[in-house]
Amino acid sequence: MTQVQPPRADTGAQRVVILDGTAGLSRELLGNKGFGIDGMRRNGLPVPPAFCITTAVCTDWFTNPDHTLDAVVRDSIRERIAWLEHETGRTFGRGPKPLLVSVRSGAAQSMPGMLDTILNLGINDEVEQALAELHTPEFARDTRERFRHMYTRIVGSALPETSVPDDPYHQLRGAINAVFASWSSDRAVAYRNHHRLDPAAGTAVVIQAMVFGNMAHKSGTGVLFSRNPMTGANQPFGEWLPGGQGEDVVSGTFDVEPITALHNEQPKVYADLMAAAVKLEHLATDVQDIEFTVEEGKLWLLQTRNAKRSAQAAVRLALQFRHEGLIDDEETLRRVHPAHIESLLMPALQPETRLAAPLLANGLPACPGVVSGRAYCDVDEAIEAADEGVDVILVRNHTSPDDVSGMLAARGIVTEVGGATSHAAVVSRELGRPSVVGCGAGVAEALAGKLITVDGTEGEVREGILELQAWSERDNPDLRELDDIARRIAPLRAHLDGEHPVLAGVSPDAVRGALAAGHTDVVSDRPLLVMLTALAVVGNES
């Protein structure tokens, strides 16, 4: 067989590149997903071959979609598909061993669930028949139905498509268009506005050879966090779904198993996964969120990224990595934001108050913290109520990316189904919304309209607006340790008392004013918060 050389990036434009570990491009061009895939390939980890349409193409696409995609598909993408065929020994759009691909978004800064993904692309009548002969008719039918559902839902909503085309390159064109278009979706815009992300950055598109978790025996999919993103515990945490594909887990609509179930079912695969997690964590010097698929007993890594985490986990994990010698004092403080401290210092329930209130629902604690408000099950009604000043708790069967505006408006989140790596859990941790997921069928209807308290630490929903007790920085040993580090580094040292000027408030403007006045020490009832704010102010202005 003739050796196919990996095609390199287009000269100058850096538009379509393979991700074989030698791409040599920035995260801003490759996107977070492509950058992670390239890094895993470079370090010899088991990753299906993939290539990337860079964010530079997305920028052009918004100016002239048809011309941009015509040029890209006609030339570069066909070359890269040929490379995928060589790498996999499969053929795109035909048998006897068909190549199917995933088409996935990849912004430079992770936007979990906000942009679109299409799996199993490249299937038609001929390919379905070839898959049936190669594997089983049930697998072939399931794979095609998954693709048809995704394609019509995503591409059909973004473009005037009435049916799924048979030509795999026409499918590919529609999918790429839809991923680019999702950058401007309402949910993506709301997410970027909340996080103050650059609206002009665009998304890359990663096209990767499919591996199949829905191939029945010894196959499945899962999400692994190298350490617990809710509590900060130094132990692997994740979920596993036999016989599923990746979207099944993150959607929160399937009953998943804890990652330990994979150890019981396939100990060799589990051991390989844990070894990969340790390697990735040391390479990134941060906790990793890893998506993986097992196909007939073989582990494949699809994505790795720095994990979204709760405020509690952010503090504990930063200190853990410092204790392990992986990061220095300055990086430890950079990883803890003032918002994390504010969240940790929010008032909490005392045990006697909690236990005296009727328990309305319980589930998995997805994001720590305690909040109270009125339960709303409709996203639009929740947003409207929040705009009128109501403390809103969003209660849903499950959340999807389209619910992000309601999640932003809510103080807390409750779902009937979904696990700790579901959309509701991941996004609530990132937004800092206390949440409880997987509370069981009928919970939304039972809670609708009630005044409730959500305890995202205990995984409980209790009746009424419960009284909370405030905390101080000195009550928390992790915050005391951070305080000691900050006191050696911060440009403005803060104290609970002493012969120093009293700082009025802890806002960036107040801190900026103290620094401008030449103060090195001040008095505040939130010393650590002041010092972290000072570090952030100086860092942003340097």
ZIPE-V719884 format. One record per backbone hydrogen bond with DSSP energy under -1.0 kcal/mol. CO is the residue of the C=O (numbers start at 1). NH is the residue of the N-H. If there is no record, write none. Layout:
# ZIPE-V719884
CO&NH + CO&NH
This chain:
# ZIPE-V719884
10&14 + 11&13 + 15&54 + 17&52 + 26&30 + 27&31 + 29&55 + 31&35 + 32&36 + 33&37 + 34&38 + 35&39 + 36&40 + 37&41 + 38&42 + 39&43 + 40&45 + 41&44 + 45&47 + 46&301 + 49&209 + 50&19 + 51&207 + 52&17 + 53&205 + 54&57 + 54&58 + 55&59 + 56&60 + 57&61 + 58&62 + 60&64 + 64&68 + 65&69 + 66&70 + 67&71 + 68&72 + 69&73 + 70&74 + 71&75 + 72&77 + 75&79 + 76&80 + 77&81 + 78&82 + 79&83 + 80&84 + 81&85 + 82&86 + 83&87 + 84&88 + 85&89 + 91&99 + 97&91 + 100&210 + 101&121 + 102&208 + 103&118 + 104&206 + 106&204 + 107&32 + 111&114 + 116&105 + 118&103 + 121&101 + 124&128 + 125&129 + 126&130 + 127&131 + 128&132 + 129&133 + 130&134 + 131&135 + 136&140 + 137&141 + 138&142 + 139&143 + 140&144 + 141&145 + 142&146 + 143&147 + 144&148 + 145&149 + 146&150 + 147&151 + 148&152 + 149&153 + 150&154 + 151&155 + 151&156 + 154&158 + 155&159 + 159&161 + 167&171 + 168&172 + 169&173 + 170&174 + 171&175 + 172&176 + 173&177 + 174&178 + 175&179 + 176&180 + 177&181 + 178&182 + 180&183 + 181&184 + 182&185 + 185&189 + 186&190 + 187&191 + 188&192 + 189&193 + 190&194 + 191&195 + 192&197 + 198&201 + 204&106 + 205&53 + 206&104 + 207&51 + 208&102 + 216&219 + 218&297 + 219&243 + 220&294 + 221&241 + 222&292 + 223&239 + 224&290 + 225&237 + 228&232 + 229&310 + 233&228 + 233&235 + 237&225 + 238&259 + 239&223 + 240&257 + 241&221 + 241&244 + 245&248 + 246&250 + 247&251 + 250&423 + 257&240 + 258&261 + 259&262 + 260&264 + 261&265 + 262&266 + 266&270 + 267&271 + 268&272 + 269&273 + 270&274 + 271&275 + 272&276 + 273&277 + 274&278 + 275&279 + 276&280 + 277&281 + 278&282 + 279&283 + 280&284 + 281&285 + 281&286 + 287&307 + 288&226 + 289&305 + 290&224 + 291&302 + 291&303 + 292&222 + 293&300 + 294&220 + 295&298 + 298&295 + 300&293 + 303&291 + 305&289 + 310&314 + 311&315 + 312&316 + 313&317 + 314&318 + 315&319 + 316&320 + 317&321 + 318&322 + 319&323 + 320&324 + 321&326 + 321&327 + 322&325 + 328&332 + 329&333 + 330&334 + 331&335 + 333&336 + 337&340 + 337&341 + 338&342 + 339&343 + 340&344 + 341&345 + 343&346 + 348&469 + 350&354 + 351&355 + 352&356 + 354&357 + 358&463 + 361&461 + 364&437 + 367&435 + 369&456 + 371&454 + 373&452 + 374&393 + 375&449 + 376&395 + 378&382 + 379&383 + 380&384 + 381&385 + 382&386 + 383&387 + 384&388 + 385&390 + 386&389 + 391&374 + 392&411 + 393&376 + 394&414 + 396&416 + 397&417 + 400&403 + 401&404 + 403&407 + 404&408 + 405&409 + 406&410 + 412&394 + 413&436 + 414&396 + 415&439 + 416&440 + 419&422 + 422&426 + 423&427 + 424&428 + 425&429 + 426&430 + 427&431 + 428&432 + 428&433 + 434&413 + 435&366 + 435&367 + 436&415 + 437&364 + 440&443 + 442&446 + 443&447 + 444&448 + 447&450 + 450&375 + 451&464 + 452&373 + 453&462 + 454&371 + 455&459 + 455&460 + 459&363 + 460&455 + 461&360 + 461&361 + 462&453 + 469&348 + 472&475 + 473&476 + 476&480 + 477&481 + 478&482 + 479&483 + 480&484 + 481&485 + 482&486 + 483&487 + 485&488 + 486&490 + 493&522 + 495&524 + 498&500 + 501&523 + 503&505 + 507&511 + 508&512 + 509&513 + 510&514 + 511&515 + 512&516 + 513&517 + 514&519 + 515&518 + 520&493 + 522&495 + 523&503 + 526&530 + 527&531 + 528&532 + 529&533 + 530&534 + 531&535 + 532&536 + 533&537 + 534&538 + 535&539 + 536&540 + 537&541
